[in-house]
Structure formats: structure tokens, C-alpha cells
Amino acid sequence: MPETMFSLAGYLALAGWLVLILGIVLNKPLLRDRIAGQWIPLVLAAAYTVLIAVFWWDAEGGFDNLASVQKLFTWPWVALAGWVHYLAYDLFVGALMSRRIMEAKINRLVLIPILPLAFLFGPIGFVLAQALLLTRKETAS
């Protein structure tokens, strides 16, 4: 059952990223901001909430040291919750970065290399987007 939910969450997140890209290409804020940036992350966040509410209490481990975190994520349901957490936040941040870049009047094509990095390695995409935005602000001043 955790494997099935893992697959479903992954497909939903991938659909969200595809909707995000479509919203960027077509310049459709409804797709970019509402569907990819709000509704799909909200569904994933709700799934995360249910997983934590139901399975957190049976898991061993914690957040006090690395060994405890490793132990915590050996429980499949908690590992699934952690993965869904990543999927929800990465998509939300990807949509937010995209909106901010487009609002700054930066060519949306620069998102092409940034979004896959945000999807696969969240903070790397975030760093690149922030550097781009900071560079844009400094050159505008």
C-alpha cells in the first residue's frame, strides 16, 4: 500500500510540474499559480497531513540527531510522508519562483534549466532562481 501511494503522489507531482511548465509557456497564471502552485501542493499537503496523523505515532526515531532521523525514515509510512512533503514543497516553491521571475519581467525561458533542478534537487533550483532575481534587482537599480 505505501508503494501504491508513493506512485500516486509521484504522478500527481509530475502532473503539477507539467501544468506549471504549460502555465509558463502559455503565460497562464491560473495554471501556474492556482493549479500547479496552490491546488496540487494542497492535495499533496493534505495527504502528508493524513499520513503523519495516522502513522507518526508508531514510528521509532526522531529529530534529535542524524541516527534518530535515519531510524525514523526506516518506517515505510513515515518515509512516504517525508517524500510527499518534498513533493508538495518543491512544487509550491517551483511555482512561486516561476511567478516571481515572470513578474520581474525576466525571460521565462531561463526557467527551463531551473525548474528541473527545483524538481529534482529543490534547494539548488531555489538558489539559482534567487541569484537570478537578485542579479536582476541590482542591475535595475
Residue pairs with C-beta under 8 A, 6 or more apart in sequence:
2 76
2 77
2 79
2 80
5 47
5 80
6 80
6 83
9 44
9 47
9 80
9 83
9 84
9 87
10 87
12 40
12 43
12 44
12 87
13 40
13 44
13 87
13 88
13 90
13 91
15 40
16 35
16 36
16 40
16 41
16 44
16 91
17 36
17 91
17 94
17 115
17 119
19 31
19 32
19 35
19 36
19 40
20 31
20 32
20 36
20 37
20 91
20 94
20 95
20 98
20 115
21 115
22 28
22 31
23 29
23 30
23 31
23 32
23 33
23 35
23 36
23 98
24 32
24 98
24 102
24 108
24 111
25 108
27 102
27 108
29 99
32 95
32 98
32 99
32 102
33 95
33 99
36 91
36 94
36 95
37 91
37 92
37 95
37 96
37 98
37 99
38 92
38 95
40 91
41 88
41 89
41 91
41 92
41 95
44 84
44 87
44 88
44 91
45 88
47 84
48 81
48 84
48 85
48 88
51 77
51 78
51 80
51 81
51 84
52 81
54 77
55 75
55 77
55 78
55 81
56 78
56 81
58 75
58 77
59 72
59 75
59 77
59 78
60 71
60 72
60 74
60 75
61 68
61 69
61 70
61 71
61 72
61 73
61 74
61 75
61 78
62 68
62 69
62 72
63 69
63 72
72 78
73 79
73 82
86 122
89 122
90 118
90 119
90 122
91 119
93 118
93 122
93 125
93 126
94 115
94 118
94 119
94 125
97 111
97 114
97 118
97 125
97 126
97 129
98 108
98 111
98 115
100 129
100 133
101 108
101 110
101 111
101 129
101 132
101 133
102 108
104 133
104 136
104 137
106 132
106 133
106 136
110 132
113 128
114 125
114 128
114 129
114 132
115 125
116 125
117 124
117 125
117 128
118 124
118 125
118 126
118 129
119 125
